[in-house]
Amino acid sequence: MNLICHTELGQRDTQQDCVLAMSRHVQGIPVHVVGVADGVGSLARGEEASRLVCEALATHLNVLTLEATLGDFTRAFRNALNETSQALDALQSPASTTATAALILPHAAFVASSGDSPCVYYSRKLKRCGLATKEHSTAQDLYARGEIEASDIATHPFRGMLTSYVSKNPVHATRVDTCEVPLDSGDRLLVCSDGLLNILTAREVSRTLALPNLSDAALLLEVLAAERADDNASFVLAGNDHAMPVCLDQLAFAKGESYGCV
């Protein structure tokens, strides 16, 4: 088995997001692991939690092979979350973080999430986007029970109240949603912090992911985030041929500092 591994794990000092992008070739076939974690504790502690979960995801997901199943991926994802919970407990850290990750194989991607960091997929054949993740929030639960309308979720006061996340209390890591997304040539996956989708329309996301060049699409997302975001917005944009991580920091924008790929 020929393994060529390239790993990028990026985090800005002033933000709580952490992005993960790992690429390797198994028998000449590209395999990618991508992820985003968005710390939801206090500033310093949130950074700690998001970094720890990305490191755990890198360890547990990078060993999966071309023969991996959705079940294998789900177990590895849960193991990474449990490992992070134990590490936070040992450190007596009150911090917590969301976690969303994907294993990208030549013809499919496995996606898992806990929290509200979304994964969007774009089908070039169907020319449309879809969500591969569910938002784990009180507002989403109210909608699922029919107590509010779908249009109310974005502005509901309980949208930011997470019902699942990674913390030193393992109870919060028990809700994990997983799915398998078929991939054709030219399809895209966007794994990001919730701050990115909050500033983009569905049409803008679809048009951006439809761009044939991955670098062009990533650059356009950066520009839109720089113009509009009032929160940190990080993402990994990937296809079954390449993965590109970008970690954006609004505090850096305000200071005129550089930003971009990590």
C-alpha positions as CSV (number, residue, x, y, z in Angstrom):
1,M,0.0,0.0,0.0
2,N,1.5,3.3,-1.1
3,L,0.6,6.1,1.3
4,I,1.5,9.8,0.6
5,C,0.0,11.9,3.4
6,H,-0.4,15.6,3.5
7,T,-2.0,17.2,6.6
8,E,-3.2,20.7,7.3
9,L,-4.6,21.6,10.7
10,G,-5.1,25.4,11.0
11,Q,-6.3,27.7,13.7
12,R,-6.0,31.5,14.2
13,D,-4.9,32.7,17.6
14,T,-8.0,35.0,17.9
15,Q,-10.7,32.6,16.8
16,Q,-12.3,29.5,18.0
17,D,-12.6,27.7,14.7
18,C,-10.3,24.9,13.7
19,V,-10.1,23.3,10.2
20,L,-8.7,20.0,9.1
21,A,-7.7,18.8,5.7
22,M,-5.8,15.6,5.1
23,S,-5.0,14.1,1.7
24,R,-3.3,10.9,0.9
25,H,-3.0,8.4,-2.0
26,V,-3.8,4.8,-1.4
27,Q,-2.7,2.6,-4.4
28,G,-2.7,5.8,-6.5
29,I,-6.3,6.7,-5.5
30,P,-6.8,10.0,-3.6
31,V,-8.5,9.9,-0.2
32,H,-9.4,13.0,1.8
33,V,-10.4,13.7,5.4
34,V,-11.8,17.2,6.0
35,G,-13.5,18.8,9.0
36,V,-14.4,21.9,10.9
37,A,-14.8,22.5,14.6
38,D,-16.3,25.6,16.1
39,G,-15.5,26.2,19.8
40,V,-18.6,27.3,21.8
41,G,-16.9,27.9,25.2
42,S,-15.1,31.0,26.3
43,L,-12.6,32.4,23.7
44,A,-9.5,30.6,25.0
45,R,-11.2,27.4,26.0
46,G,-13.2,27.2,22.8
47,E,-10.0,27.2,20.8
48,E,-8.7,24.4,23.0
49,A,-11.7,22.2,22.4
50,S,-11.8,22.8,18.7
51,R,-8.1,22.0,18.3
52,L,-8.4,18.8,20.4
53,V,-11.3,17.4,18.4
54,C,-9.6,18.1,15.1
55,E,-6.5,16.4,16.3
56,A,-8.5,13.4,17.4
57,L,-10.4,13.3,14.1
58,A,-7.1,13.4,12.2
59,T,-5.9,10.4,14.2
60,H,-9.0,8.2,13.9
61,L,-10.2,9.0,10.4
62,N,-6.9,9.0,8.6
63,V,-6.5,5.2,9.1
64,L,-9.7,4.3,7.2
65,T,-9.1,2.5,3.9
66,L,-10.8,2.5,0.5
67,E,-12.9,-0.4,1.8
68,A,-14.3,1.6,4.8
69,T,-18.0,1.6,5.3
70,L,-20.3,4.2,6.7
71,G,-20.4,2.1,9.9
72,D,-16.5,2.2,10.1
73,F,-16.5,5.9,9.6
74,T,-19.2,6.5,12.2
75,R,-17.4,4.5,14.8
76,A,-14.1,6.3,14.1
77,F,-15.9,9.7,14.4
78,R,-17.5,8.7,17.7
79,N,-14.2,7.5,19.0
80,A,-12.6,10.9,18.2
81,L,-15.4,12.7,20.0
82,N,-15.1,10.4,23.0
83,E,-11.3,10.9,23.1
84,T,-11.8,14.7,23.0
85,S,-14.3,14.5,25.9
86,Q,-11.8,12.5,28.0
87,A,-9.0,15.0,27.2
88,L,-11.2,17.9,28.2
89,D,-12.1,16.1,31.4
90,A,-8.5,15.5,32.2
91,L,-7.7,19.2,31.6
92,Q,-10.7,20.2,33.7
93,S,-11.7,22.4,30.7
94,P,-15.3,23.7,30.6
95,A,-15.0,24.3,26.9
96,S,-17.1,22.7,24.2
97,T,-17.1,22.5,20.4
98,T,-19.0,21.4,17.4
99,A,-17.5,18.8,15.1
100,T,-18.3,18.0,11.5
101,A,-16.1,15.8,9.3
102,A,-16.1,13.9,6.0
103,L,-14.2,11.0,4.5
104,I,-14.0,11.6,0.7
105,L,-13.5,8.6,-1.4
106,P,-13.5,8.5,-5.3
107,H,-17.2,7.8,-5.6
108,A,-18.7,8.8,-2.3
109,A,-18.3,10.8,0.9
110,F,-19.2,9.8,4.4
111,V,-20.3,12.8,6.6
112,A,-20.8,13.0,10.3
113,S,-21.6,15.9,12.6
114,S,-22.4,16.9,16.2
115,G,-23.5,20.5,16.6
116,D,-24.4,23.1,14.0
117,S,-21.3,23.3,11.7
118,P,-22.9,22.4,8.3
119,C,-21.8,20.3,5.3
120,V,-23.2,21.3,1.9
121,Y,-22.8,19.2,-1.2
122,Y,-23.1,20.3,-4.8
123,S,-24.1,17.9,-7.5
124,R,-22.8,19.0,-10.9
125,K,-25.1,16.6,-12.7
126,L,-28.2,17.9,-10.9
127,K,-26.9,21.5,-10.7
128,R,-28.0,22.0,-7.2
129,C,-26.9,21.9,-3.5
130,G,-28.2,20.0,-0.5
131,L,-27.4,19.8,3.2
132,A,-25.7,16.6,4.4
133,T,-26.0,17.6,8.0
134,K,-28.7,18.5,10.5
135,E,-28.5,21.4,12.9
136,H,-28.5,20.3,16.5
137,S,-30.3,23.2,18.1
138,T,-33.4,23.8,20.1
139,A,-34.9,25.8,17.2
140,Q,-34.4,22.9,14.9
141,D,-36.0,20.6,17.4
142,L,-39.0,22.9,17.7
143,Y,-39.4,22.8,13.9
144,A,-39.1,19.0,13.9
145,R,-42.0,18.9,16.4
146,G,-44.1,21.3,14.2
147,E,-44.0,24.1,16.8
148,I,-42.4,26.6,14.4
149,E,-42.1,27.0,10.7
150,A,-38.9,26.4,8.7
151,S,-38.7,30.1,7.9
152,D,-38.5,30.8,11.6
153,I,-35.4,28.8,12.3
154,A,-32.8,31.4,11.1
155,T,-34.1,34.2,13.3
156,H,-35.4,32.1,16.3
157,P,-33.8,33.1,19.6
158,F,-33.1,29.4,20.4
159,R,-31.2,28.8,17.2
160,G,-27.8,29.2,18.9
161,M,-28.9,26.9,21.8
162,L,-27.1,23.7,20.8
163,T,-28.5,20.3,21.8
164,S,-25.4,18.4,20.9
165,Y,-21.7,19.2,21.0
166,V,-18.4,17.9,22.3
167,S,-17.5,18.7,25.9
168,K,-16.0,17.0,28.9
169,N,-19.4,15.6,29.6
170,P,-19.8,12.7,27.2
171,V,-23.6,13.0,27.2
172,H,-23.4,15.9,24.8
173,A,-21.4,13.8,22.3
174,T,-23.9,11.1,22.0
175,R,-26.0,12.6,19.2
176,V,-24.2,12.1,15.9
177,D,-25.8,12.3,12.5
178,T,-24.2,10.5,9.6
179,C,-24.9,10.0,5.9
180,E,-23.4,8.9,2.6
181,V,-23.2,11.3,-0.3
182,P,-22.6,9.9,-3.8
183,L,-19.9,11.8,-5.7
184,D,-19.3,12.2,-9.4
185,S,-16.5,14.1,-11.1
186,G,-16.8,17.8,-10.4
187,D,-19.1,17.4,-7.3
188,R,-18.1,19.5,-4.3
189,L,-18.4,19.4,-0.5
190,L,-18.3,22.5,1.7
191,V,-17.7,21.9,5.4
192,C,-17.8,25.1,7.3
193,S,-18.6,26.9,10.5
194,D,-22.2,28.2,10.8
195,G,-21.0,31.8,10.4
196,L,-20.3,31.2,6.7
197,L,-23.8,30.0,5.6
198,N,-25.4,32.7,7.7
199,I,-24.1,35.4,5.3
200,L,-24.7,33.6,2.0
201,T,-27.9,32.9,0.1
202,A,-28.6,29.4,-1.2
203,R,-28.2,30.7,-4.8
204,E,-24.8,32.2,-4.0
205,V,-23.6,28.9,-2.5
206,S,-24.8,26.9,-5.5
207,R,-23.2,29.3,-8.0
208,T,-20.0,29.3,-6.1
209,L,-19.7,25.6,-5.7
210,A,-20.6,25.2,-9.4
211,L,-17.3,26.9,-10.5
212,P,-15.1,24.4,-12.2
213,N,-12.0,25.5,-10.5
214,L,-11.8,24.7,-6.8
215,S,-9.4,27.6,-6.1
216,D,-11.7,30.1,-7.8
217,A,-14.6,28.9,-5.7
218,A,-12.6,29.1,-2.4
219,L,-11.4,32.6,-3.3
220,L,-15.0,33.8,-4.0
221,L,-16.1,32.4,-0.6
222,E,-13.2,34.3,1.0
223,V,-14.2,37.5,-0.6
224,L,-17.8,37.2,0.3
225,A,-16.9,36.4,3.9
226,A,-14.5,39.4,4.1
227,E,-17.2,41.7,2.9
228,R,-20.1,40.5,5.0
229,A,-19.2,38.4,8.0
230,D,-19.3,39.7,11.5
231,D,-18.2,36.4,13.0
232,N,-15.4,34.0,12.3
233,A,-16.1,31.9,9.2
234,S,-13.9,28.9,8.4
235,F,-14.4,26.2,5.8
236,V,-12.9,23.4,3.8
237,L,-13.9,23.1,0.2
238,A,-13.3,19.7,-1.4
239,G,-14.0,17.4,-4.2
240,N,-13.0,13.9,-4.9
241,D,-9.8,15.2,-6.5
242,H,-8.6,17.9,-4.0
243,A,-9.3,19.5,-0.7
244,M,-8.6,23.2,0.2
245,P,-8.9,24.5,3.8
246,V,-9.5,28.2,4.5
247,C,-9.5,29.7,8.0
248,L,-10.9,33.2,8.1
249,D,-10.7,35.6,11.1
250,Q,-12.9,38.7,11.2
251,L,-10.7,40.3,13.9
252,A,-7.8,40.0,11.4
253,F,-9.9,41.6,8.7
254,A,-10.5,44.6,10.9
255,K,-6.8,45.0,11.5
256,G,-6.0,44.7,7.8
257,E,-4.0,41.5,8.4
258,S,-3.6,38.7,5.9
259,Y,-5.9,35.7,5.8
260,G,-6.5,32.7,3.6
261,C,-5.4,29.1,3.3
262,V,-3.8,27.6,6.4
